[in-house]
Amino acid sequence: MTEHKIQFVDLVRQYQSLKPELDAALLRAVGRGDFILGEDMREFEKEFAAFNQVPFCIGVADGTDALHLALLALGIGPGDEVIVPANTFIASVLAISYTGARPVLVDCEPDYSTIDVKAVERAVTPRTKAIMPVHLYGHPADMDPLLQIAREQKLFIIEDTAQAHGATYKGRLCGTMGDLGCFSFYPGKNLGAFGDGGGIVTRSPALAEKALLLRNYGQKVKYAHTLKGFNSRLDTVQAAVLRVKLKHLARWNEQRRAAAARYGQLLAGTKLGLPKVAPWAKPVWHLYVVQSDDRARLQQALDAANISHGIHYPIPVHLQEAYRDLGHGPGSFPVTETLAARILSLPIFPEITEEELQRVAAVCKGA
Ligand SMILES: Cc1ncc(COP(=O)(O)O)c(C=O)c1O
């Protein structure tokens, strides 16, 4: 008998666990009919700002737009450079390209797969305007040295927090240490909507104001446009879902931590490289990424056992066709490239059961 499929992220299980709450919230939102910039969106912005202990949150259409509008709010554009890790989801880099600025890729460090601070120092030029650290897999980047570089060189910091809602760095929340923090509420994220969604958080009233204009056609008052803005608003119905889920986020992050700790115990002593946690970090385990000398074999074993898995990410940004214009090639960022060939993401989500964790670990051990 084939055992049940273990999903990579089980969104149906999460919906079932909150069905009455979610159904009621959705019906309430639909019944109000305030679909654009409605009450749930405004309330969610307040609640997500409070969760992050900052004064401002601006709901936008998705995480990519959050990054794009954050960069624009800082005035970044053609002629500018923004330093970003090559080891990230391509959206971090795309957002920089949309502004007309040049993304300057740097390698990641090998222990935590986040941006290499020394490489950042080397990459700064007179054209550099900002650094975009990515808290990849829910593990915080090493922010203090980056904040110091930013202070010394007068650069902005935009945190890509798409994978790290609630993660902390030396007790400080990811997304709140730089000038702006950008979140994705893509369904599979630690806080996920029933479709696309995104948010920008900041302590700066001026940047909040600018982002608010940019997401709504550049208008503060209807039909009076001070900027060439965009239509990039967080949907009210999505915000209704996010308000319900936000109440459970801290618990879900704890459940992810417990699942990661359990993987750590079950996989100890195998040949797999297990994810490390930096002394500064309290990660939220958006992904649980192991390293294997024989990934193809591990993939086959997991497939045969009906267990979903992923690679985040198989082709680094600098080797993508879309970014040939940056002029990089194989060998440009060796740590990122080595990781891309070895990494594999195992299923992790708050509702994953002990039995499922054991099944995954048993297959990994045998592979
Ligand atoms: C690191 C990172 N940055 C940016 C994004 C873009 O977010 P979205 O898919 O909501 O546009 C994502 C997720 O997809 C991501 O993982």
The ligand as an SDF file (V2000), in Angstrom:
LIG
                    3D

 16 16  0  0  0  0  0  0  0  0999 V2000
   13.2320   35.9320   -1.0670 C   0  0  0  0  0  0  0  0  0  0  0  0
   12.0070   36.3500   -1.8100 C   0  0  0  0  0  0  0  0  0  0  0  0
   11.9200   37.6010   -2.2820 N   0  0  0  0  0  0  0  0  0  0  0  0
   10.8350   38.0330   -2.9380 C   0  0  0  0  0  0  0  0  0  0  0  0
    9.7610   37.2060   -3.1730 C   0  0  0  0  0  0  0  0  0  0  0  0
    8.6220   37.7270   -3.9920 C   0  0  0  0  0  0  0  0  0  0  0  0
    7.3820   37.6410   -3.3760 O   0  0  0  0  0  0  0  0  0  0  0  0
    6.0480   37.4700   -4.2380 P   0  0  0  0  0  0  0  0  0  0  0  0
    6.0340   36.0890   -4.7850 O   0  0  0  0  0  0  0  0  0  0  0  0
    4.9600   37.6990   -3.2330 O   0  0  0  0  0  0  0  0  0  0  0  0
    6.0610   38.5120   -5.2910 O   0  0  0  0  0  0  0  0  0  0  0  0
    9.7930   35.8930   -2.6860 C   0  0  0  0  0  0  0  0  0  0  0  0
    8.6870   34.9390   -2.8210 C   0  0  0  0  0  0  0  0  0  0  0  0
    8.1290   34.5860   -3.7700 O   0  0  0  0  0  0  0  0  0  0  0  0
   10.9570   35.4440   -2.0090 C   0  0  0  0  0  0  0  0  0  0  0  0
   11.0400   34.2060   -1.5540 O   0  0  0  0  0  0  0  0  0  0  0  0
  1  2  1  0
  2  3  1  0
  2 15  2  0
  3  4  2  0
  4  5  1  0
  5  6  1  0
  5 12  2  0
  6  7  1  0
  7  8  1  0
  8  9  2  0
  8 10  1  0
  8 11  1  0
 12 13  1  0
 12 15  1  0
 13 14  2  0
 15 16  1  0
M  END
$$$$
